[in-house]
Amino acid sequence: MEYPLAYIKYLYYFHVDRDYFECHEVLEEYWKDHGMKRNSIWVGLIQVAVSYYHYRNGNRKGAKKLINRAIIILHNSQEEIEWLGIHYPEFIKIIKDSQDKMLKEQPYKAINFPIKDKNLYMICRIYSEKNSINWGNPDTNTPVQILLKHRWGRLTKNKNSV
């Protein structure tokens, strides 16, 4: 199976850099470039990433809203999720567990997708090792540039103008 490069990048950013904002960027561009519908699997994956961006940054309301939307799309996408090399039942369980933790306002903890395609997993591992970062990074020391990515440009611009 050959996967879109945007998807490989999404998986890398999600599991290695834990750069959920960048996950959103790469898949949104792919989704728009291919004229897909708003209930596309790609939108569900984008929503998972953005939900985790908000969750980690303490925006519980935004995190819950997006994980709820993602579950609606992903719940009805078993064939597509399996086609993307992910073990569907385990993936849905992880996402629903995440939703439950967000609803209970439990602290953020990174998740990993259950990749069942061994070739996809090896591609992702090799890519992460090439960049000297471990696949499945526990996300205990994420740089502020990633944590606040959507605001980082404004923050550094304001700091430099002082």
N, C-alpha and C positions, 0 to 999 in steps of 0.2 A: 504494500500500500504506500502510495506517495501522498504526503500531506502538504497542504499549503504552507509556505514559509511563514506566513503571518501566524499560523497556528503554532508552529514550532517556537516562534518568538514569544507568543503568548504564554506557552507552557514554561519557557525559560524564565520570563519575567515573574510568573506566578510562583514558581518553585525554587528559584535561585535568588534573584535580586529581591523578590517580594515587592516588586514595583508594580502595584496594582493599577496605578494610573497609566503606566506604559502598556500594560495588558489591554486596557481600554482603547488606547490610541491605535495600537497595531491591528486589533480586530475590527474596530470601527471603520478604519480605512478600507480593510479588506471587504467588509460587509457592504459599505457604500459603493465601492468600485465594482462590485458584482451585482448590484441592484436587487438585493435580497429584501424579503419582507420583514416587518417589525417583530414578527413572532419566530424569526429564524433562530436556529440553535446558536448562531454567532452572537445574537443579541442576548440570549440567556447566559452565555459565557462572559460577555462584557458585563452584564449585570452582577454576576458573581464577583468579578474582580472589583467593580466599583463599590459593591457592598462591603467587601473586605477592606477597601481603602477607607471607607467611612468608619467601619467597625474599629479598625486599629487606631484611628484618630479621634475616637470618642463621639462621633456623630451617630449615636444609636438610632435615632429616628430615620436618618437616611439609609443606614445599614439595613434596618428591618424592612423598609419600603422596597429596597432593591432586591433583597434576598427573596422576599415574597413574590415579586414579579418574576425573578429568575426561576423559581420553583414551578410556577405555572407553565412556563415555556419548557423547561427541562423535563418535567414530569411526563409530558406528551412527546418526548423526543428520543425514546429508547433506541430506535434503529439508528438515528443519526449519531447519538453518543457512542454507541458500539462501533459505528463506522469510523469514528474519530479515535479509536483505540482505547477507549475508557470502559472499564467494567461498570455497566449501568446500575445494577442494584446497589453496589457498594458506593458508587458516586452519589446516587440520590440519598442514600442513608447519611453520608457525610454532609451533604448540603442541608438536609432536614435537621440534622444534629446542630449544624451551625445556626440555622434559623432559631432553634430552641434556645441555644446559648445566648443569642442576641436578644430574644424576647425576655429571657431571665436576667439580662444585663450582666452576664458573666464576662470576665476579662477576655480580651482578644487572644487568640492562639492561632498560629498559622496552620493551614490544612494542606494536604497533598492529594491530588487526584489519583485514583487507583488505575494507573495505566496498565492495560493488559497486553497491548501489542509490544512484544519484546524488542522489535526493531525500532519502534518509536521511542521506547524507553532508552535504548542504547544511544540513539541520535541525541536525545536530550542530555544524557549523562556525559557523553563525549563533548558536547558543546559547553556544558558547565565546567568540565575539567580543563578544557582548553582555556577557559577564562579564570582558572584557579579558584573556583567557588564550588562548594558542595551542593549537589542536587538535594532538595529537601531542606534547605537552610531553615533552621528553627526560628529565624527572625528575632533574635534577641538584641541585635545591635544595628538596626537599620539607620543609615544616615538621614539627617534632617532634610536633605535635598530630595529624598524619596518620600519620606513621611509627609512632607508638605509640598509636594511637586506642583500642584495646581496653583499654589501661591508663591512658590520659591522665586520666580522671576520678579514679582512685585516686591518681595521682601528684600532681595539683594539690590534691586534698583533704588529703593528708598534708602537703604543703608549706604549706598555709594554716593547718594546725593547730599548727604549730611556734611 
